[in-house]
Amino acid sequence: MTADNIHQIMSEGLFPGLKSGVSLVETHISWVILTDEFAFKIKKPVRFDFLDFSTLELRRHFCEEELRLNRRLAPQMYLQVLPVSIGGIGEGQLPAMDYALQMHRMDNTREMDKLLAVKGVDARDMEYLAALLAKFHLQNRLDSSLPYHPAEDAHDFADLYALESDLEALQGSDAKLLRTWAETIPAFLYKHTTRSEARIRSGFWVEGHGDLHSRNIFLPKKETPVVFDCLEFNAHFRRLDVLSELAFLCMDLEFYGRKDLVKAFLEAYTHHWACFENAEDSQLFTYFKAYRANVRLKIALLSLRQHPNKDISKSAMLYWLLLKQYVFELTGF
């Protein structure tokens, strides 16, 4: 599909359900058509180093994976995968040019990132969220015989280095630090390999969500939180130490300046599952926060390539500052 095809489907109402409240949310990897009743997510035909949606077969497969994985945490939200053609979205649209994941529309005013922006999240919300996630993680622990390869983590962190020129374009960034980190980050990971292997044997690795930040969480009033948009396109990124999963959310809370919520969340979560066993685990947690800031920075920089604007630039700079802070805590650089 192209952007023109998407706008035609929207303007002519070529999709199931109500035709009211139609709008579009676009990211660097997808289009999401919103109505008052449903959301229809269509993957862009793109290929990056961390995902490949370049063929129709791959897009169909990852739509089906997204449905399967997200039904673990949000079964009430994720409905079905539908074919898409120039005639619109629906069962009869063949031959398919693409596929759309159909979801129930949630109350967007209860998105956690929006609530954080207006100080609408409190410690009780964190307690409910921690209980939900701890149960989910305990139900999705991975085999304790998995191998650990620090070089894979180092490679994941180093994906950011390919965007050095994009980073240099950010006013106030110090992109030359990337060259220092190319040595210090792998050294940190190899230093802590024995502990990382021990955590696998202790059952602390999970088939998690993989993209656990506030924009992917709804906090309905007086209801259980809804965690959605699980990372479906690369299993490597959701099969991880549970500390990496928790670090994403905690980094995001710190992005919003809410260290108080980080404290409340971790206290509540570790009440259900004591996943920090020693001081070395806390160091690994700081590394994972650095890696998660790295991921969000990379996404912001890629988004700037497609849609340059001040808001994305501001977010990218905030992620850069968090990343610098975390890496300095770990390595002194």
C-alpha positions as CSV (number, residue, x, y, z in Angstrom):
1,M,0.0,0.0,0.0
2,T,0.9,3.6,-0.4
3,A,0.0,6.7,1.5
4,D,-2.4,7.7,-1.3
5,N,-4.1,4.3,-1.0
6,I,-4.5,4.7,2.7
7,H,-6.0,8.2,2.3
8,Q,-8.4,6.9,-0.3
9,I,-9.6,4.1,2.0
10,M,-10.2,6.7,4.7
11,S,-11.9,9.3,2.6
12,E,-14.3,6.7,1.0
13,G,-15.0,4.8,4.2
14,L,-13.7,1.5,2.8
15,F,-13.5,-0.4,6.0
16,P,-15.8,-2.3,8.4
17,G,-17.9,-0.6,11.1
18,L,-18.8,3.0,11.8
19,K,-17.5,5.6,9.4
20,S,-17.3,8.4,12.0
21,G,-14.3,9.8,13.8
22,V,-11.9,8.8,11.1
23,S,-8.2,9.8,11.5
24,L,-4.8,8.5,10.8
25,V,-1.8,7.8,13.0
26,E,1.5,7.3,11.1
27,T,4.8,5.9,12.4
28,H,8.0,5.0,10.7
29,I,6.7,1.4,10.2
30,S,2.9,1.6,10.0
31,W,-0.3,3.4,9.2
32,V,-3.2,3.1,11.7
33,I,-6.7,4.2,10.6
34,L,-8.8,5.1,13.6
35,T,-12.6,5.3,13.7
36,D,-14.9,5.7,16.7
37,E,-15.2,1.9,16.8
38,F,-12.1,0.3,15.5
39,A,-8.4,0.7,14.7
40,F,-6.9,-0.8,11.5
41,K,-3.1,-1.2,11.5
42,I,-1.4,-1.6,8.2
43,K,2.4,-2.2,8.0
44,K,4.5,-0.1,5.7
45,P,6.5,-1.9,3.0
46,V,9.8,-1.0,4.7
47,R,13.0,-2.7,5.7
48,F,15.4,-1.6,8.4
49,D,18.2,-3.5,10.1
50,F,15.9,-4.5,12.9
51,L,12.7,-5.5,10.9
52,D,11.6,-6.5,7.4
53,F,8.1,-5.8,6.1
54,S,9.3,-5.5,2.5
55,T,7.1,-8.3,1.1
56,L,3.3,-9.1,1.2
57,E,4.1,-12.5,2.8
58,L,6.2,-10.9,5.6
59,R,3.5,-8.3,6.3
60,R,0.8,-11.0,6.6
61,H,3.0,-13.2,8.8
62,F,3.8,-10.3,11.2
63,C,0.1,-9.2,11.3
64,E,-0.7,-12.7,12.4
65,E,2.1,-12.7,15.0
66,E,1.0,-9.4,16.3
67,L,-2.5,-10.7,16.8
68,R,-1.3,-13.9,18.6
69,L,1.2,-12.1,20.9
70,N,-1.0,-9.3,21.9
71,R,-3.9,-11.5,22.8
72,R,-1.8,-12.6,25.8
73,L,-2.1,-9.1,27.5
74,A,-5.0,-7.5,25.6
75,P,-7.4,-10.2,24.3
76,Q,-10.4,-7.8,24.4
77,M,-8.6,-5.4,22.1
78,Y,-7.2,-7.6,19.3
79,L,-9.8,-9.0,16.9
80,Q,-8.6,-10.3,13.6
81,V,-6.4,-9.9,10.5
82,L,-8.2,-8.7,7.4
83,P,-7.0,-8.4,3.7
84,V,-6.6,-5.0,2.2
85,S,-7.0,-4.1,-1.5
86,I,-7.7,-0.9,-3.5
87,G,-11.4,-1.7,-2.7
88,G,-10.7,-1.3,1.0
89,I,-10.3,-3.4,4.1
90,G,-12.4,-6.5,4.7
91,E,-13.0,-10.3,4.2
92,G,-13.9,-9.9,0.5
93,Q,-11.0,-7.7,-0.5
94,L,-9.1,-10.1,-2.8
95,P,-6.5,-10.3,-4.2
96,A,-4.9,-8.8,-1.1
97,M,-2.4,-5.9,-1.6
98,D,-1.8,-5.9,2.1
99,Y,-3.2,-6.9,5.5
100,A,-4.7,-5.0,8.4
101,L,-4.8,-5.9,12.0
102,Q,-8.3,-5.0,13.3
103,M,-8.6,-3.8,16.9
104,H,-11.3,-2.5,19.2
105,R,-10.8,1.3,19.7
106,M,-9.8,2.2,23.2
107,D,-10.3,5.5,25.0
108,N,-7.2,7.5,23.8
109,T,-7.5,9.9,26.7
110,R,-6.4,7.1,29.0
111,E,-3.1,6.4,27.2
112,M,-0.5,6.4,29.9
113,D,1.9,8.8,28.0
114,K,-0.9,11.4,27.8
115,L,-1.7,11.0,31.4
116,L,1.9,11.3,32.4
117,A,2.1,14.6,30.5
118,V,-0.7,16.1,32.7
119,K,0.4,14.3,36.0
120,G,-2.5,12.0,35.8
121,V,-0.7,8.8,36.9
122,D,-0.2,7.9,40.5
123,A,1.4,5.2,42.7
124,R,-1.8,3.1,42.7
125,D,-1.7,2.9,38.9
126,M,1.8,1.6,39.2
127,E,0.7,-1.1,41.7
128,Y,-2.0,-2.4,39.3
129,L,0.4,-2.4,36.4
130,A,3.1,-4.1,38.3
131,A,0.7,-6.9,39.4
132,L,-0.5,-7.4,35.8
133,L,3.1,-7.5,34.4
134,A,4.6,-9.7,37.1
135,K,1.9,-12.4,36.5
136,F,2.4,-12.1,32.7
137,H,6.2,-12.5,33.0
138,L,6.0,-15.4,35.4
139,Q,3.7,-17.2,33.0
140,N,6.1,-16.6,30.1
141,R,9.5,-17.6,31.5
142,L,11.9,-19.1,29.0
143,D,13.9,-22.3,29.2
144,S,16.8,-21.9,31.7
145,S,19.2,-23.6,29.3
146,L,19.2,-20.7,26.8
147,P,22.7,-19.5,25.8
148,Y,23.7,-16.0,26.4
149,H,25.8,-14.1,23.8
150,P,27.1,-10.7,25.0
151,A,28.2,-9.9,21.4
152,E,24.5,-9.9,20.4
153,D,23.7,-7.2,23.1
154,A,26.7,-5.2,22.0
155,H,25.5,-5.4,18.4
156,D,22.0,-4.3,19.4
157,F,23.4,-1.3,21.2
158,A,25.7,-0.4,18.3
159,D,22.8,-0.1,15.9
160,L,22.6,3.5,17.0
161,Y,26.1,4.2,15.6
162,A,24.9,4.0,12.1
163,L,22.9,7.1,12.8
164,E,25.8,9.2,14.0
165,S,25.3,11.8,11.2
166,D,21.6,12.2,12.3
167,L,22.7,12.6,15.9
168,E,25.2,15.2,14.9
169,A,22.4,17.2,13.4
170,L,20.8,17.5,16.9
171,Q,21.8,20.8,18.4
172,G,23.8,20.2,21.6
173,S,24.5,16.5,21.0
174,D,28.0,15.1,21.4
175,A,28.0,12.3,18.9
176,K,31.7,11.6,19.2
177,L,30.8,9.8,22.4
178,L,29.5,6.9,20.2
179,R,33.1,6.1,19.4
180,T,34.0,5.8,23.0
181,W,31.0,3.7,23.8
182,A,31.9,1.3,20.9
183,E,34.7,0.1,23.3
184,T,33.2,0.6,26.8
185,I,29.8,-0.9,26.3
186,P,31.1,-4.3,25.0
187,A,33.6,-4.3,27.8
188,F,30.8,-3.8,30.3
189,L,28.7,-6.7,28.8
190,Y,31.6,-9.1,28.8
191,K,32.5,-8.2,32.4
192,H,28.9,-9.2,33.5
193,T,28.5,-12.2,31.2
194,T,28.7,-14.7,34.2
195,R,25.9,-12.9,36.0
196,S,23.8,-12.7,32.9
197,E,24.2,-16.4,32.4
198,A,23.3,-17.1,36.0
199,R,20.1,-15.0,35.6
200,I,19.0,-17.2,32.7
201,R,19.6,-20.3,34.8
202,S,17.6,-18.7,37.6
203,G,14.6,-18.3,35.3
204,F,14.7,-14.5,34.9
205,W,14.5,-14.5,31.1
206,V,11.0,-14.2,29.6
207,E,9.0,-14.1,26.3
208,G,7.9,-10.6,27.1
209,H,6.2,-7.6,25.5
210,G,9.4,-6.2,24.1
211,D,8.2,-2.6,23.7
212,L,7.0,-1.7,27.2
213,H,6.7,2.1,27.3
214,S,3.9,4.3,28.3
215,R,2.5,4.9,24.9
216,N,1.6,1.2,24.7
217,I,-0.4,1.2,27.9
218,F,-3.9,2.2,28.7
219,L,-4.9,3.0,32.2
220,P,-8.8,2.8,32.2
221,K,-10.5,4.2,35.2
222,K,-11.2,1.6,37.9
223,E,-10.2,-1.2,35.5
224,T,-7.2,-3.4,34.9
225,P,-4.5,-1.7,32.8
226,V,-4.3,-2.8,29.1
227,V,-0.8,-3.3,27.7
228,F,-0.8,-3.5,23.9
229,D,1.4,-3.3,20.8
230,C,3.7,-6.1,21.7
231,L,6.8,-6.2,19.6
232,E,6.1,-8.9,17.0
233,F,8.6,-8.3,14.2
234,N,11.7,-9.8,15.9
235,A,11.6,-12.5,18.5
236,H,15.1,-11.6,19.7
237,F,13.8,-8.3,21.0
238,R,11.1,-9.8,23.2
239,R,13.0,-12.8,24.5
240,L,15.0,-11.1,27.2
241,D,16.0,-10.6,30.8
242,V,12.9,-9.4,32.6
243,L,15.1,-6.5,33.9
244,S,15.4,-5.2,30.3
245,E,11.6,-5.3,30.0
246,L,11.1,-3.4,33.2
247,A,13.9,-1.0,32.3
248,F,12.1,0.2,29.3
249,L,9.1,1.4,31.3
250,C,11.3,2.9,34.0
251,M,13.4,4.8,31.5
252,D,10.2,6.1,30.0
253,L,8.9,7.3,33.4
254,E,12.2,9.1,33.9
255,F,11.8,10.7,30.5
256,Y,8.7,12.2,31.9
257,G,10.5,13.2,35.1
258,R,8.7,10.7,37.3
259,K,11.3,9.0,39.4
260,D,8.7,8.7,42.1
261,L,6.6,6.4,39.9
262,V,9.7,4.3,39.1
263,K,10.2,3.7,42.8
264,A,6.5,2.8,43.3
265,F,6.5,0.5,40.3
266,L,9.6,-1.4,41.2
267,E,8.6,-1.8,44.8
268,A,5.2,-3.2,43.7
269,Y,6.7,-5.5,41.0
270,T,9.4,-7.0,43.2
271,H,6.8,-7.7,45.8
272,H,5.3,-10.2,43.3
273,W,8.6,-11.3,41.8
274,A,12.0,-10.6,43.4
275,C,13.9,-10.3,40.2
276,F,16.8,-8.2,41.6
277,E,19.1,-10.4,43.6
278,N,22.2,-8.4,44.1
279,A,24.1,-5.2,43.3
280,E,25.3,-6.6,40.0
281,D,21.6,-6.9,38.9
282,S,21.2,-3.2,39.6
283,Q,24.1,-2.4,37.3
284,L,22.6,-4.6,34.6
285,F,19.3,-2.7,35.1
286,T,21.1,0.6,34.5
287,Y,22.6,-0.8,31.3
288,F,19.2,-1.9,30.2
289,K,17.8,1.6,30.8
290,A,20.7,2.9,28.6
291,Y,19.8,0.4,25.9
292,R,16.2,1.4,26.0
293,A,17.0,5.1,25.8
294,N,19.2,4.1,22.8
295,V,16.2,2.4,21.2
296,R,13.9,5.3,21.6
297,L,16.6,7.7,20.4
298,K,17.1,5.6,17.3
299,I,13.4,5.6,16.6
300,A,13.2,9.3,17.0
301,L,16.1,9.9,14.7
302,L,14.5,7.6,12.0
303,S,11.2,9.5,12.5
304,L,13.0,12.8,11.9
305,R,14.1,11.5,8.6
306,Q,10.5,11.1,7.5
307,H,8.8,13.9,9.4
308,P,11.2,16.6,10.7
309,N,9.6,18.7,13.4
310,K,10.5,20.3,16.7
311,D,8.6,17.9,18.9
312,I,10.5,14.9,17.6
313,S,13.8,16.8,17.9
314,K,13.0,17.7,21.5
315,S,12.2,14.0,22.3
316,A,15.4,12.8,20.6
317,M,17.5,15.2,22.6
318,L,15.9,14.1,25.9
319,Y,16.6,10.5,25.0
320,W,20.2,11.4,24.2
321,L,20.6,13.1,27.6
322,L,19.2,10.1,29.4
323,L,21.4,7.7,27.4
324,K,24.5,9.8,28.3
325,Q,23.5,9.8,32.0
326,Y,23.0,6.0,32.2
327,V,26.2,5.2,30.3
328,F,28.2,7.6,32.5
329,E,26.9,5.8,35.6
330,L,28.1,2.5,34.1
331,T,31.5,3.4,32.6
332,G,32.4,7.0,33.6
333,F,32.3,8.1,29.9
